[in-house]
Amino acid sequence: MKKINNNDLSNIVGGTTLTATVINAIVNVIKVLKDAGYSLGSGIRRISENNICPLE
């Protein structure tokens, strides 16, 4: 194995900044958008079928 000196060690770049926290936040945003889509679709369907609960 080749020995690496300290100057070369400081030039090594690697890895990603994609952490579990970032992935969890993205998944939560997708879940919120999915639920909003279901609600919007259900509202549109109920309006088109004239199946709306009265507000009284």
Residue frames as a rotation matrix with the C-alpha (Angstrom) as fourth column:
MET 1
0.585 0.811 0.000 0.00
0.811 -0.585 0.000 0.00
0.000 0.000 -1.000 0.00
LYS 2
-0.173 -0.627 0.760 1.22
0.594 -0.682 -0.427 3.47
0.786 0.378 0.490 -0.86
LYS 3
-0.273 -0.003 -0.962 1.89
0.890 -0.380 -0.251 5.88
-0.365 -0.925 0.106 2.01
ILE 4
0.323 0.441 0.837 0.11
0.663 -0.737 0.133 9.24
0.676 0.512 -0.531 1.77
ASN 5
-0.736 -0.635 -0.235 1.70
0.625 -0.503 -0.597 12.33
0.261 -0.586 0.767 3.25
ASN 6
-0.353 0.602 -0.717 -0.17
0.653 -0.390 -0.649 15.03
-0.670 -0.697 -0.256 5.16
ASN 7
-0.672 0.088 -0.735 -0.36
-0.433 -0.852 0.294 17.45
-0.601 0.516 0.611 2.20
ASP 8
-0.845 0.367 -0.389 -2.09
-0.218 0.429 0.877 14.82
0.489 0.825 -0.282 0.05
LEU 9
-0.633 0.627 -0.454 -4.50
0.773 0.538 -0.335 13.95
0.034 -0.563 -0.825 2.87
SER 10
-0.468 0.456 -0.758 -5.81
0.161 -0.799 -0.580 17.51
-0.869 -0.393 0.300 2.99
ASN 11
-0.693 0.164 -0.702 -6.69
-0.690 -0.433 0.579 17.33
-0.209 0.886 0.414 -0.74
ILE 12
-0.921 0.389 -0.040 -8.92
0.365 0.892 0.265 14.24
0.138 0.229 -0.963 -0.45
VAL 13
-0.576 0.817 -0.031 -12.55
-0.795 -0.569 -0.212 15.06
-0.191 -0.097 0.977 -1.18
GLY 14
-0.800 0.342 -0.493 -15.36
0.029 0.842 0.538 12.57
0.599 0.416 -0.684 -0.94
GLY 15
-0.732 0.596 -0.330 -18.62
0.582 0.294 -0.758 11.57
-0.355 -0.747 -0.562 0.57
THR 16
-0.348 0.706 0.616 -21.99
0.483 -0.428 0.764 13.18
0.804 0.564 -0.192 0.27
THR 17
-0.954 0.096 0.285 -23.92
-0.277 -0.653 -0.705 15.68
0.118 -0.751 0.649 2.32
LEU 18
-0.069 0.963 -0.260 -27.11
-0.563 0.178 0.807 13.66
0.823 0.202 0.530 1.98
THR 19
-0.919 -0.278 0.280 -27.80
-0.371 0.366 -0.853 12.71
0.135 -0.888 -0.440 5.58
ALA 20
-0.675 0.695 -0.248 -30.67
0.711 0.702 0.032 10.78
0.196 -0.154 -0.968 7.13
THR 21
-0.361 0.534 -0.765 -32.20
0.406 -0.648 -0.644 14.05
-0.840 -0.543 0.017 8.31
VAL 22
-0.625 0.085 -0.776 -32.33
-0.629 -0.644 0.436 15.43
-0.463 0.760 0.456 4.76
ILE 23
-0.890 0.301 -0.342 -33.82
-0.024 0.719 0.694 12.18
0.455 0.626 -0.633 3.42
ASN 24
-0.551 0.705 -0.447 -36.44
0.808 0.316 -0.498 12.19
-0.210 -0.635 -0.744 6.20
ALA 25
-0.399 0.384 -0.833 -37.39
-0.065 -0.917 -0.392 15.79
-0.915 -0.102 0.391 5.41
ILE 26
-0.777 0.088 -0.623 -37.79
-0.629 -0.115 0.769 14.98
-0.004 0.989 0.145 1.70
VAL 27
-0.808 0.499 -0.313 -39.97
0.421 0.861 0.284 11.96
0.412 0.097 -0.906 2.51
ASN 28
-0.440 0.656 -0.613 -42.14
0.647 -0.242 -0.723 14.09
-0.623 -0.715 -0.318 4.81
VAL 29
-0.532 0.224 -0.817 -42.62
-0.505 -0.858 0.094 16.71
-0.679 0.462 0.570 2.08
ILE 30
-0.858 0.205 -0.471 -43.64
-0.334 0.474 0.815 13.98
0.390 0.857 -0.338 -0.37
LYS 31
-0.676 0.635 -0.373 -46.16
0.734 0.625 -0.266 12.60
0.064 -0.453 -0.889 2.15
VAL 32
-0.402 0.521 -0.753 -47.67
0.206 -0.750 -0.629 16.07
-0.892 -0.408 0.194 2.68
LEU 33
-0.641 0.125 -0.757 -47.99
-0.710 -0.471 0.524 16.64
-0.291 0.873 0.391 -1.07
LYS 34
-0.880 0.320 -0.352 -49.56
0.096 0.844 0.528 13.21
0.466 0.431 -0.773 -1.52
ASP 35
-0.518 0.710 -0.477 -52.13
0.781 0.166 -0.602 13.85
-0.348 -0.685 -0.641 1.23
ALA 36
-0.420 0.344 -0.840 -52.92
-0.238 -0.935 -0.263 17.27
-0.876 0.089 0.474 -0.24
GLY 37
-0.822 0.088 -0.562 -53.45
-0.553 0.106 0.826 15.65
0.132 0.991 -0.038 -3.63
TYR 38
-0.762 0.578 -0.292 -55.85
0.584 0.808 0.077 13.10
0.281 -0.112 -0.953 -2.14
SER 39
-0.375 0.632 -0.679 -57.81
0.549 -0.438 -0.711 15.85
-0.747 -0.639 -0.183 -0.39
LEU 40
-0.531 0.134 -0.837 -57.95
-0.558 -0.798 0.226 18.03
-0.638 0.587 0.498 -3.49
GLY 41
-0.892 0.176 -0.416 -59.02
-0.260 0.553 0.791 15.09
0.369 0.814 -0.448 -5.66
SER 42
-0.634 0.689 -0.352 -61.69
0.773 0.548 -0.320 14.07
-0.027 -0.475 -0.880 -3.18
GLY 43
-0.360 0.478 -0.801 -62.99
0.149 -0.818 -0.555 17.65
-0.921 -0.319 0.223 -3.04
ILE 44
-0.685 0.070 -0.725 -63.15
-0.690 -0.380 0.616 17.89
-0.233 0.922 0.309 -6.83
ARG 45
-0.880 0.363 -0.305 -64.92
0.181 0.853 0.489 14.53
0.438 0.375 -0.817 -7.06
ARG 46
-0.494 0.723 -0.484 -67.49
0.774 0.112 -0.623 15.50
-0.396 -0.682 -0.615 -4.40
ILE 47
-0.410 0.324 -0.852 -68.18
-0.284 -0.934 -0.219 18.84
-0.867 0.152 0.475 -6.11
SER 48
-0.779 0.074 -0.622 -68.60
-0.620 0.050 0.783 17.21
0.089 0.996 0.007 -9.52
GLU 49
-0.734 0.531 -0.422 -70.97
0.432 0.846 0.312 14.55
0.523 0.046 -0.851 -8.09
ASN 50
-0.200 0.629 0.751 -72.87
-0.480 -0.731 0.485 17.23
0.854 -0.263 0.448 -6.14
ASN 51
0.453 0.236 -0.860 -72.24
0.505 0.727 0.466 15.26
0.735 -0.645 0.211 -2.94
ILE 52
-0.571 -0.666 0.480 -71.36
0.058 -0.616 -0.785 18.14
0.819 -0.421 0.391 -0.62
CYS 53
-0.282 0.433 -0.856 -72.33
0.953 0.232 -0.196 18.27
0.114 -0.871 -0.478 3.04
PRO 54
0.484 0.509 0.712 -74.43
0.404 -0.851 0.334 21.33
0.776 0.126 -0.618 3.91
LEU 55
-0.602 -0.773 0.198 -72.81
0.252 -0.419 -0.872 23.95
0.757 -0.476 0.447 6.12
GLU 56
-0.061 0.681 0.730 -75.97
-0.686 -0.560 0.465 24.49
0.725 -0.473 0.501 8.19
